[in-house]
């Protein structure tokens, strides 16, 4: 078995303790960067991360497509297609599931966990 890549950020990130409060899909959809009074969220495997401080997730950013929803499938497939930004990933092959797990690890070392998608059947 090969050793997992290190996902440590170049600069240490001080993260708040994770919160797993339920957030509805509707509420999550409002956190897509279009309202400057709301945070910007990305969910992976039902866990919601606050990516507000990274401009790549803002409205004109290259990763804006992932915001306001659970984009697990797109991340697993390394896809920027809006139609792939959906929560279902269970039918993917082991390689893609590994990529998704790597993304989850990457996000968890950089962004605060602020909740979980209400009624998500993950974990």
C-alpha positions as CSV (number, residue, x, y, z in Angstrom):
1,X,0.0,0.0,0.0
2,X,1.4,3.4,-0.9
3,X,1.7,6.1,1.6
4,X,-1.0,8.8,1.4
5,X,0.2,12.2,0.2
6,X,0.5,14.9,2.7
7,X,-2.3,17.4,2.6
8,X,-0.9,19.8,5.1
9,X,-1.3,23.4,4.0
10,X,1.9,25.4,3.3
11,X,0.9,27.8,5.9
12,X,-0.7,26.4,9.1
13,X,-4.4,27.1,9.3
14,X,-6.1,27.7,12.7
15,X,-9.5,26.0,12.5
16,X,-12.4,26.2,14.8
17,X,-13.7,23.0,16.4
18,X,-16.0,21.3,13.8
19,X,-19.8,21.9,14.1
20,X,-22.2,19.3,12.8
21,X,-25.4,21.3,13.1
22,X,-27.9,20.2,10.4
23,X,-28.3,22.7,7.5
24,X,-31.1,22.2,5.0
25,X,-30.3,21.8,1.3
26,X,-32.3,25.0,0.8
27,X,-30.2,27.0,3.3
28,X,-27.0,25.5,1.8
29,X,-28.1,26.7,-1.7
30,X,-28.2,30.3,-0.4
31,X,-24.5,30.0,0.6
32,X,-23.2,30.0,-3.0
33,X,-21.4,33.4,-3.0
34,X,-24.2,35.4,-4.7
35,X,-25.3,37.1,-1.5
36,X,-22.4,39.1,0.1
37,X,-24.2,38.9,3.5
38,X,-23.9,35.1,3.6
39,X,-20.9,32.8,3.9
40,X,-19.8,30.5,1.0
41,X,-20.2,26.8,1.7
42,X,-19.2,23.6,-0.1
43,X,-20.4,20.2,1.1
44,X,-18.5,17.0,0.6
45,X,-20.0,13.7,1.6
46,X,-22.7,15.7,3.5
47,X,-20.2,17.7,5.6
48,X,-20.3,21.5,5.0
49,X,-17.1,23.5,4.8
50,X,-16.9,27.3,5.0
51,X,-14.7,28.4,2.0
52,X,-15.6,32.1,2.2
53,X,-12.0,33.2,2.6
54,X,-10.8,31.6,-0.7
55,X,-11.5,33.8,-3.7
56,X,-11.5,30.7,-6.0
57,X,-15.0,29.9,-4.6
58,X,-16.4,33.5,-5.0
59,X,-18.8,34.2,-7.9
60,X,-16.2,34.7,-10.6
61,X,-13.8,32.2,-9.1
62,X,-12.7,29.0,-10.9
63,X,-14.3,26.7,-8.2
64,X,-17.6,28.6,-7.8
65,X,-19.4,25.7,-9.5
66,X,-19.0,23.7,-6.3
67,X,-20.6,26.2,-3.9
68,X,-24.0,26.1,-2.3
69,X,-24.4,22.3,-2.7
70,X,-22.9,18.9,-2.0
71,X,-20.5,18.5,-4.9
72,X,-19.0,15.2,-3.9
73,X,-19.4,13.5,-7.3
74,X,-17.7,16.4,-9.2
75,X,-14.8,16.4,-6.8
76,X,-14.4,12.6,-7.1
77,X,-14.4,12.8,-10.9
78,X,-12.2,16.0,-10.9
79,X,-15.0,17.6,-12.9
80,X,-16.0,21.3,-13.2
81,X,-19.3,20.4,-15.0
82,X,-22.3,21.8,-13.1
83,X,-24.3,18.6,-13.8
84,X,-21.6,16.6,-11.9
85,X,-22.0,18.8,-8.8
86,X,-24.3,16.5,-6.9
87,X,-24.1,14.4,-3.7
88,X,-24.3,10.9,-5.1
89,X,-21.0,9.1,-5.2
90,X,-21.7,5.6,-3.9
91,X,-21.7,4.1,-7.4
92,X,-18.2,5.4,-8.3
93,X,-15.2,3.0,-8.6
94,X,-12.6,2.7,-5.8
95,X,-10.2,5.1,-7.5
96,X,-12.7,7.9,-7.7
97,X,-13.8,7.2,-4.1
98,X,-10.1,7.6,-3.2
99,X,-9.9,10.9,-5.0
100,X,-13.0,12.1,-3.1
101,X,-11.5,11.0,0.2
102,X,-8.4,13.0,-0.7
103,X,-10.5,16.1,-1.3
104,X,-12.3,15.6,2.0
105,X,-8.9,15.4,3.8
106,X,-7.6,18.5,1.9
107,X,-10.7,20.6,2.8
108,X,-10.7,19.4,6.4
109,X,-7.2,20.7,6.9
110,X,-8.0,24.2,5.4
111,X,-11.6,25.1,6.0
112,X,-13.9,25.1,9.1
113,X,-16.6,22.5,9.2
114,X,-19.8,24.4,9.9
115,X,-22.5,21.7,9.6
116,X,-23.9,18.7,7.9
117,X,-26.5,18.5,5.2
118,X,-29.8,17.8,6.8
119,X,-30.9,14.2,6.0
120,X,-27.6,13.4,4.3
121,X,-27.1,9.6,4.2
122,X,-23.3,9.6,4.3
123,X,-20.6,8.7,6.9
